[in-house]
Amino acid sequence: MLHLIAGLICVYALTCVKIVYGQNEKGERFLCTAVPIDKDTSCPVQSLPFQSSSVQEEELRNTVMQLREIILQQKETIVNQLGTIKELTSKLSRCESDSETFRKINKDTMDDVPKDPNDTIDVLGKTMQGLKDRLENLEQQQMRANISGVSFPNELRNLLQRRLEDLENQLLKKVNELEDEKSQLYNETVAHRQRTDNTLNSLMNRISELEKGGAGFKSPEDFKISLPLRTNYLFGQVKKSLPEMYAFTVCMWLKSGSSPGIGTPFSYGVPGQANEIVLIEWGHNPIELLINDKVVQLPLSLSDGRWHHVCITWTTRDGLWEAYQDGQRLGSGDNLAPWHPIKPGGVLILGQEQDVVGGRFDATQAFVGELSHFNIWDRVLRSTDIIAMSNCSSYMPGNVVAWTDSNIEVFGGASKWPLELCEDRLFDN
């Protein structure tokens, strides 16, 4: 019976009370409560006031949206900063490339006047200003981020600051290097221009001397003859012939770098004897002196391309001979054509060996180089005189053949040139 009564009460309560497990549209909640039998069953359950959560949810939603906006802003800031880093790195690479290109251009144009690097410096200055503007923009972004409540990453800002300082230092270093290179190139340009002017002045003076011809020689003996090719048609000839001689001294300055053998510096031929006096170095043989076709080898070395002073003495008495090179007596002997007088009326040729008097030259025996101060005396000079001529302390013209411009003729392309100072020949030696 009691069970029946309790069941009726529950049915009644269900008809009076709305049972929900969530929140209705008005924000109210209803509870089903057991009622004792002796109590009034006319809807005894009162709705309990419950605080609405819509305001709280709205606050949570706003917080979520704000956090999302902050995250998006921070992501955009990071992307911009990464772009800034890439741009700064690109500008530094471009500056280094411009500097390297400018340096290579200056090295490849050594003979040209270098360009002024002011344009490159201006470009570096503009790049520097651009980097400063970028830093100001970053600082402004930081201020806006601080106002909006977004914290700007300190590590990234410090990294950008250090990067910008490094770029500034590198750019200043590049500018200083370009200024130093500019100054150095200017000095080199001035020196190059001065050397060019000096060379042009020397050429003009040389041309003026050549235009004046023989009058350009400071004195009649200050010249040389040049025999640049080993041919059978380049030679010089002494206009004056030799008298009969029982002794002689021949001295000359010569320079030859030809190989093998320097050839024939001079030869004197007379009718019936083309080898009356010959000085020759032919092929790989030692240099030889021939008198009346009699031969002796001389211990001379003249094929090093430098100036050398050479003297040969001979006397018919016992055929005594001596050979000097640069003031030193390197050889002597006797029995060279003893008691044979040097015959007069012959032809004296410079640079060729005569197979017949005055001709039939052999190119393989030609002298290649330069000759000067070829003098002949009819006596044996003292060694002190030879030494004095070799060290430029004195000059003695020959009493039989003297080296003068009017006494020497050149043929076949041989030429006369002003002679270097004797001291210059010694320095070259």
C-alpha positions as a printed NumPy array, in Angstrom:
array([[   0.   ,    0.   ,    0.   ],
       [   2.763,    2.384,    0.873],
       [   4.462,    1.642,   -2.391],
       [   1.333,    2.534,   -4.29 ],
       [   0.97 ,    5.827,   -2.512],
       [   4.659,    6.744,   -3.218],
       [   4.247,    5.952,   -6.879],
       [   1.206,    8.208,   -7.141],
       [   3.097,   11.015,   -5.49 ],
       [   5.945,   10.712,   -8.036],
       [   3.509,   10.736,  -10.934],
       [   1.946,   13.888,   -9.529],
       [   5.315,   15.479,   -9.053],
       [   6.254,   14.731,  -12.642],
       [   3.138,   16.523,  -13.803],
       [   3.964,   19.576,  -11.67 ],
       [   7.756,   19.759,  -11.87 ],
       [   9.844,   19.998,  -15.061],
       [  12.838,   17.745,  -14.777],
       [  15.852,   18.903,  -16.868],
       [  19.422,   17.98 ,  -16.841],
       [  20.702,   21.142,  -18.524],
       [  19.878,   24.833,  -18.673],
       [  16.572,   26.098,  -20.136],
       [  16.174,   29.226,  -22.207],
       [  15.48 ,   31.381,  -19.085],
       [  18.532,   30.227,  -17.206],
       [  16.542,   28.27 ,  -14.537],
       [  17.116,   24.764,  -13.188],
       [  14.464,   22.434,  -11.656],
       [  15.033,   19.62 ,   -9.252],
       [  12.89 ,   16.574,   -8.49 ],
       [  12.568,   16.175,   -4.749],
       [  10.98 ,   13.346,   -2.746],
       [   7.961,   14.545,   -0.648],
       [   6.795,   12.71 ,    2.514],
       [   3.264,   11.331,    2.639],
       [   1.998,   13.746,    5.29 ],
       [   3.171,   16.855,    3.459],
       [   1.421,   18.989,    0.911],
       [   2.08 ,   17.675,   -2.504],
       [   0.976,   20.749,   -4.459],
       [   4.308,   21.465,   -6.233],
       [   6.404,   21.899,   -3.086],
       [   9.664,   22.239,   -5.066],
       [  10.855,   25.824,   -5.49 ],
       [  13.186,   26.787,   -8.286],
       [  16.613,   27.656,   -6.931],
       [  18.279,   30.801,   -8.266],
       [  21.379,   29.957,  -10.314],
       [  23.832,   32.504,  -11.609],
       [  23.967,   32.762,  -15.434],
       [  27.307,   31.756,  -17.032],
       [  26.83 ,   33.722,  -20.293],
       [  28.93 ,   36.641,  -18.994],
       [  31.714,   34.317,  -17.934],
       [  31.699,   32.54 ,  -21.282],
       [  31.804,   35.861,  -23.056],
       [  34.845,   36.862,  -21.043],
       [  36.519,   33.569,  -21.87 ],
       [  35.707,   34.001,  -25.537],
       [  37.148,   37.524,  -25.548],
       [  40.278,   36.274,  -23.799],
       [  40.715,   33.53 ,  -26.362],
       [  40.257,   35.975,  -29.23 ],
       [  42.727,   38.401,  -27.689],
       [  45.289,   35.659,  -27.203],
       [  44.803,   34.552,  -30.786],
       [  45.275,   38.111,  -32.011],
       [  48.407,   38.477,  -29.906],
       [  49.813,   35.239,  -31.312],
       [  49.099,   36.369,  -34.875],
       [  50.709,   39.753,  -34.244],
       [  53.77 ,   38.15 ,  -32.693],
       [  54.019,   35.703,  -35.603],
       [  53.822,   38.592,  -38.088],
       [  56.498,   40.472,  -36.129],
       [  58.807,   37.467,  -36.166],
       [  58.286,   37.017,  -39.922],
       [  59.101,   40.702,  -40.507],
       [  62.204,   40.435,  -38.35 ],
       [  63.374,   37.342,  -40.244],
       [  62.879,   39.24 ,  -43.492],
       [  64.861,   42.132,  -42.057],
       [  67.724,   39.799,  -41.129],
       [  67.746,   38.317,  -44.63 ],
       [  67.712,   41.779,  -46.183],
       [  70.591,   42.98 ,  -43.971],
       [  72.599,   39.878,  -44.832],
       [  71.922,   40.434,  -48.536],
       [  73.037,   44.061,  -48.302],
       [  76.258,   43.061,  -46.547],
       [  76.982,   40.449,  -49.216],
       [  76.312,   43.006,  -51.936],
       [  78.629,   45.524,  -50.264],
       [  81.39 ,   42.925,  -50.003],
       [  80.826,   41.926,  -53.631],
       [  80.988,   45.577,  -54.76 ],
       [  84.21 ,   46.095,  -52.829],
       [  85.8  ,   42.919,  -54.243],
       [  84.703,   43.853,  -57.783],
       [  86.135,   47.347,  -57.358],
       [  89.459,   45.906,  -56.164],
       [  89.656,   43.462,  -59.1  ],
       [  88.92 ,   46.244,  -61.591],
       [  91.722,   48.355,  -60.149],
       [  94.209,   45.427,  -60.348],
       [  93.267,   44.534,  -63.939],
       [  93.808,   48.113,  -65.17 ],
       [  97.401,   48.74 ,  -64.067],
       [  98.309,   50.757,  -67.133],
       [  95.13 ,   52.866,  -67.088],
       [  94.187,   55.765,  -64.823],
       [  91.924,   54.25 ,  -62.139],
       [  88.352,   55.482,  -61.646],
       [  87.368,   57.528,  -58.601],
       [  85.694,   55.181,  -56.054],
       [  83.419,   57.985,  -54.713],
       [  80.399,   56.357,  -56.368],
       [  81.009,   53.135,  -54.456],
       [  81.346,   55.082,  -51.205],
       [  78.045,   56.865,  -51.912],
       [  76.342,   53.512,  -52.438],
       [  77.721,   52.239,  -49.142],
       [  76.482,   55.409,  -47.428],
       [  72.987,   54.94 ,  -48.831],
       [  73.016,   51.322,  -47.697],
       [  74.053,   52.47 ,  -44.224],
       [  71.191,   54.963,  -44.105],
       [  68.767,   52.258,  -45.212],
       [  69.941,   50.005,  -42.389],
       [  69.428,   52.81 ,  -39.862],
       [  65.921,   53.42 ,  -41.195],
       [  65.188,   49.725,  -40.822],
       [  66.343,   49.827,  -37.2  ],
       [  64.08 ,   52.802,  -36.513],
       [  61.172,   50.899,  -38.005],
       [  61.934,   47.973,  -35.727],
       [  62.018,   50.292,  -32.715],
       [  58.669,   51.777,  -33.729],
       [  57.244,   48.273,  -34.05 ],
       [  58.501,   47.559,  -30.575],
       [  56.766,   50.666,  -29.201],
       [  53.49 ,   49.681,  -30.86 ],
       [  53.883,   46.175,  -29.504],
       [  54.439,   47.528,  -25.993],
       [  51.303,   49.688,  -26.259],
       [  49.19 ,   46.736,  -27.416],
       [  50.55 ,   44.552,  -24.644],
       [  52.659,   42.318,  -26.892],
       [  56.168,   41.755,  -25.609],
       [  58.92 ,   42.214,  -28.234],
       [  61.464,   39.371,  -28.062],
       [  64.57 ,   40.815,  -26.404],
       [  66.883,   38.143,  -27.775],
       [  65.843,   38.861,  -31.343],
       [  66.15 ,   42.592,  -30.817],
       [  69.627,   42.193,  -29.337],
       [  70.596,   39.948,  -32.233],
       [  69.457,   42.55 ,  -34.757],
       [  71.239,   45.298,  -32.849],
       [  74.504,   43.356,  -32.795],
       [  74.084,   42.48 ,  -36.457],
       [  73.554,   46.106,  -37.371],
       [  76.606,   47.167,  -35.364],
       [  78.7  ,   44.553,  -37.151],
       [  77.423,   45.817,  -40.483],
       [  78.256,   49.396,  -39.535],
       [  81.797,   48.411,  -38.534],
       [  82.305,   46.416,  -41.717],
       [  80.986,   49.223,  -43.899],
       [  83.207,   51.76 ,  -42.184],
       [  86.157,   49.425,  -42.671],
       [  85.315,   49.067,  -46.369],
       [  85.037,   52.834,  -46.752],
       [  88.439,   53.321,  -45.104],
       [  89.99 ,   50.649,  -47.333],
       [  88.541,   52.31 ,  -50.434],
       [  89.902,   55.672,  -49.305],
       [  93.354,   54.131,  -48.787],
       [  93.211,   52.443,  -52.191],
       [  92.116,   55.715,  -53.759],
       [  95.101,   57.514,  -52.246],
       [  97.507,   54.743,  -53.25 ],
       [  96.168,   54.602,  -56.802],
       [  96.452,   58.355,  -57.074],
       [ 100.108,   58.211,  -56.023],
       [ 100.787,   55.369,  -58.456],
       [  99.06 ,   57.323,  -61.214],
       [ 101.201,   60.377,  -60.55 ],
       [ 104.374,   58.259,  -60.559],
       [ 103.275,   56.487,  -63.751],
       [ 102.544,   59.815,  -65.434],
       [ 105.932,   61.164,  -64.364],
       [ 107.745,   58.088,  -65.729],
       [ 105.802,   58.418,  -68.973],
       [ 106.758,   62.081,  -69.269],
       [ 110.399,   61.282,  -68.602],
       [ 110.363,   58.534,  -71.225],
       [ 108.743,   60.821,  -73.774],
       [ 111.292,   63.533,  -73.052],
       [ 114.123,   61.032,  -73.494],
       [ 112.658,   59.861,  -76.789],
       [ 112.273,   63.421,  -77.989],
       [ 115.87 ,   64.177,  -77.101],
       [ 117.021,   60.968,  -78.809],
       [ 115.037,   61.84 ,  -81.938],
       [ 116.558,   65.309,  -81.944],
       [ 120.032,   63.806,  -81.683],
       [ 119.331,   61.391,  -84.521],
       [ 117.956,   64.182,  -86.686],
       [ 121.191,   66.076,  -86.193],
       [ 123.172,   63.038,  -87.365],
       [ 126.844,   62.855,  -86.508],
       [ 126.692,   66.333,  -84.988],
       [ 124.731,   64.733,  -82.154],
       [ 127.838,   63.019,  -80.736],
       [ 129.339,   64.93 ,  -77.845],
       [ 132.801,   64.289,  -79.23 ],
       [ 134.079,   62.492,  -82.381],
       [ 134.935,   59.326,  -80.453],
       [ 131.735,   59.066,  -78.374],
       [ 129.856,   56.651,  -80.609],
       [ 129.495,   52.924,  -81.24 ],
       [ 128.559,   50.797,  -84.207],
       [ 125.778,   48.23 ,  -83.898],
       [ 125.823,   44.931,  -85.8  ],
       [ 122.572,   43.263,  -84.663],
       [ 122.353,   40.344,  -87.131],
       [ 124.609,   37.479,  -88.097],
       [ 124.769,   38.125,  -91.836],
       [ 127.452,   38.52 ,  -94.509],
       [ 126.527,   42.086,  -95.406],
       [ 126.551,   44.048,  -92.093],
       [ 129.994,   45.502,  -91.377],
       [ 132.04 ,   48.582,  -90.685],
       [ 135.191,   49.673,  -92.465],
       [ 138.114,   51.834,  -91.375],
       [ 138.861,   54.335,  -94.106],
       [ 142.541,   54.546,  -93.255],
       [ 144.886,   51.683,  -94.099],
       [ 147.77 ,   50.456,  -91.973],
       [ 151.427,   51.197,  -92.55 ],
       [ 154.152,   48.603,  -92.268],
       [ 154.518,   47.756,  -88.579],
       [ 156.909,   45.675,  -86.481],
       [ 154.766,   45.906,  -83.379],
       [ 151.212,   46.948,  -82.597],
       [ 148.582,   47.255,  -79.879],
       [ 144.867,   46.916,  -80.715],
       [ 142.303,   47.99 ,  -78.061],
       [ 138.514,   48.169,  -78.234],
       [ 135.329,   48.078,  -76.242],
       [ 132.909,   45.326,  -77.343],
       [ 129.66 ,   43.747,  -76.192],
       [ 128.276,   40.495,  -77.566],
       [ 125.811,   37.918,  -76.342],
       [ 125.713,   35.743,  -79.463],
       [ 126.205,   32.006,  -79.324],
       [ 128.018,   29.946,  -80.372],
       [ 131.007,   32.265,  -80.664],
       [ 131.063,   36.046,  -80.914],
       [ 132.322,   35.938,  -84.523],
       [ 134.987,   38.27 ,  -85.9  ],
       [ 135.355,   41.68 ,  -84.195],
       [ 137.928,   42.793,  -86.814],
       [ 140.091,   41.494,  -89.652],
       [ 142.923,   43.029,  -91.695],
       [ 143.721,   41.6  ,  -95.105],
       [ 146.423,   42.49 ,  -97.595],
       [ 146.998,   41.302, -101.141],
       [ 148.239,   37.75 , -100.995],
       [ 147.234,   37.282,  -97.33 ],
       [ 143.599,   37.741,  -96.266],
       [ 144.447,   36.753,  -92.674],
       [ 147.191,   39.274,  -91.964],
       [ 145.601,   40.163,  -88.578],
       [ 142.355,   38.517,  -87.401],
       [ 140.586,   38.239,  -84.065],
       [ 137.889,   35.538,  -84.26 ],
       [ 135.782,   33.201,  -82.147],
       [ 134.064,   30.728,  -84.447],
       [ 131.571,   28.116,  -83.263],
       [ 132.58 ,   26.391,  -80.062],
       [ 136.299,   27.052,  -80.566],
       [ 138.25 ,   29.367,  -78.241],
       [ 138.882,   32.921,  -79.383],
       [ 141.91 ,   33.057,  -81.668],
       [ 144.449,   35.624,  -82.871],
       [ 145.844,   35.149,  -86.39 ],
       [ 148.935,   36.962,  -87.687],
       [ 150.106,   36.071,  -91.19 ],
       [ 147.718,   33.087,  -90.924],
       [ 149.577,   31.825,  -87.83 ],
       [ 147.232,   31.031,  -84.93 ],
       [ 147.311,   31.302,  -81.144],
       [ 144.387,   30.753,  -78.758],
       [ 143.555,   33.525,  -76.281],
       [ 142.084,   32.865,  -72.803],
       [ 139.327,   35.493,  -73.157],
       [ 135.6  ,   35.172,  -72.349],
       [ 133.486,   37.782,  -74.096],
       [ 130.066,   36.237,  -74.885],
       [ 128.136,   37.229,  -71.733],
       [ 126.337,   40.212,  -73.291],
       [ 128.279,   42.81 ,  -71.265],
       [ 130.766,   45.488,  -72.209],
       [ 134.422,   44.391,  -72.07 ],
       [ 137.641,   46.225,  -72.721],
       [ 140.014,   44.098,  -74.828],
       [ 143.638,   44.802,  -75.77 ],
       [ 146.052,   42.674,  -77.873],
       [ 149.776,   43.452,  -78.1  ],
       [ 152.329,   41.88 ,  -80.475],
       [ 155.895,   42.421,  -81.522],
       [ 157.791,   40.815,  -84.397],
       [ 160.726,   40.183,  -82.098],
       [ 160.308,   36.52 ,  -81.122],
       [ 156.587,   36.876,  -81.856],
       [ 155.753,   37.953,  -78.29 ],
       [ 152.064,   38.592,  -77.587],
       [ 149.816,   39.542,  -74.645],
       [ 146.017,   39.493,  -74.169],
       [ 144.184,   41.814,  -71.765],
       [ 140.522,   41.728,  -70.69 ],
       [ 139.106,   44.537,  -68.54 ],
       [ 142.622,   45.671,  -67.575],
       [ 143.886,   42.253,  -66.552],
       [ 146.511,   40.348,  -68.509],
       [ 144.98 ,   36.914,  -68.959],
       [ 147.477,   35.424,  -71.386],
       [ 150.886,   35.853,  -73.041],
       [ 153.245,   33.871,  -75.252],
       [ 155.819,   33.963,  -78.04 ],
       [ 156.678,   32.498,  -81.426],
       [ 153.588,   33.983,  -83.092],
       [ 154.759,   34.896,  -86.617],
       [ 158.202,   35.934,  -85.326],
       [ 160.199,   38.429,  -87.421],
       [ 157.237,   38.989,  -89.715],
       [ 156.42 ,   42.648,  -90.417],
       [ 152.743,   43.69 ,  -90.771],
       [ 152.275,   44.557,  -94.44 ],
       [ 150.794,   47.911,  -95.45 ],
       [ 148.044,   48.806,  -97.924],
       [ 145.412,   46.381,  -96.769],
       [ 141.696,   46.634,  -95.82 ],
       [ 140.559,   46.843,  -92.184],
       [ 137.017,   45.461,  -91.662],
       [ 134.957,   45.564,  -88.443],
       [ 132.527,   42.69 ,  -87.87 ],
       [ 133.488,   40.304,  -90.723],
       [ 136.278,   37.861,  -91.63 ],
       [ 137.762,   38.31 ,  -95.112],
       [ 138.354,   35.339,  -97.373],
       [ 139.661,   37.749,  -99.999],
       [ 140.816,   41.28 ,  -99.405],
       [ 137.765,   43.416,  -98.673],
       [ 135.086,   40.755,  -99.256],
       [ 133.698,   37.219,  -99.539],
       [ 132.36 ,   37.313,  -96.021],
       [ 130.966,   34.228,  -94.256],
       [ 127.803,   34.859,  -92.19 ],
       [ 128.738,   32.127,  -89.707],
       [ 131.887,   34.097,  -88.824],
       [ 130.175,   37.508,  -88.509],
       [ 130.345,   39.462,  -85.268],
       [ 126.994,   40.158,  -83.562],
       [ 126.967,   42.952,  -80.99 ],
       [ 128.404,   46.436,  -80.522],
       [ 131.909,   47.887,  -80.995],
       [ 133.48 ,   51.14 ,  -79.87 ],
       [ 136.824,   52.869,  -79.305],
       [ 138.702,   50.663,  -81.775],
       [ 142.25 ,   52.082,  -81.747],
       [ 145.614,   50.839,  -83.1  ],
       [ 149.086,   51.903,  -82.061],
       [ 152.378,   50.959,  -83.765],
       [ 154.001,   49.989,  -80.451],
       [ 153.343,   47.838,  -77.423],
       [ 151.497,   49.891,  -74.801],
       [ 152.473,   49.71 ,  -71.181],
       [ 150.171,   47.734,  -68.916],
       [ 149.489,   50.879,  -66.867],
       [ 148.096,   52.618,  -69.973],
       [ 145.862,   49.665,  -70.728],
       [ 144.583,   49.55 ,  -67.153],
       [ 143.867,   53.298,  -67.194],
       [ 141.755,   52.982,  -70.351],
       [ 139.881,   49.963,  -68.983],
       [ 138.883,   51.702,  -65.734],
       [ 137.909,   54.969,  -67.467],
       [ 140.65 ,   57.037,  -65.843],
       [ 142.073,   58.039,  -69.251],
       [ 141.472,   57.772,  -72.985],
       [ 144.26 ,   57.449,  -75.558],
       [ 143.456,   57.621,  -79.272],
       [ 145.511,   55.371,  -81.491],
       [ 148.384,   56.95 ,  -83.435],
       [ 147.783,   54.637,  -86.41 ],
       [ 143.988,   54.213,  -86.329],
       [ 141.976,   56.532,  -84.103],
       [ 138.294,   55.942,  -83.356],
       [ 136.544,   58.952,  -84.874],
       [ 133.225,   59.308,  -86.593],
       [ 134.819,   60.542,  -89.798],
       [ 137.186,   57.579,  -89.956],
       [ 134.52 ,   54.799,  -89.759],
       [ 131.984,   53.822,  -92.436],
       [ 129.077,   51.371,  -91.951],
       [ 127.363,   49.184,  -94.576],
       [ 124.472,   46.769,  -95.025],
       [ 122.313,   48.05 ,  -92.173],
       [ 124.988,   48.54 ,  -89.551],
       [ 124.378,   51.775,  -87.627],
       [ 126.086,   54.321,  -85.436],
       [ 124.711,   55.3  ,  -82.04 ],
       [ 125.805,   57.577,  -79.225],
       [ 127.977,   55.698,  -76.78 ],
       [ 127.182,   55.289,  -73.097],
       [ 129.526,   56.913,  -70.648],
       [ 132.547,   54.84 ,  -69.76 ],
       [ 131.34 ,   54.693,  -66.135],
       [ 128.004,   53.283,  -67.343],
       [ 129.853,   50.532,  -69.219],
       [ 131.774,   49.68 ,  -66.073],
       [ 128.55 ,   49.588,  -64.058],
       [ 126.971,   47.317,  -66.666],
       [ 129.995,   45.076,  -66.439]])
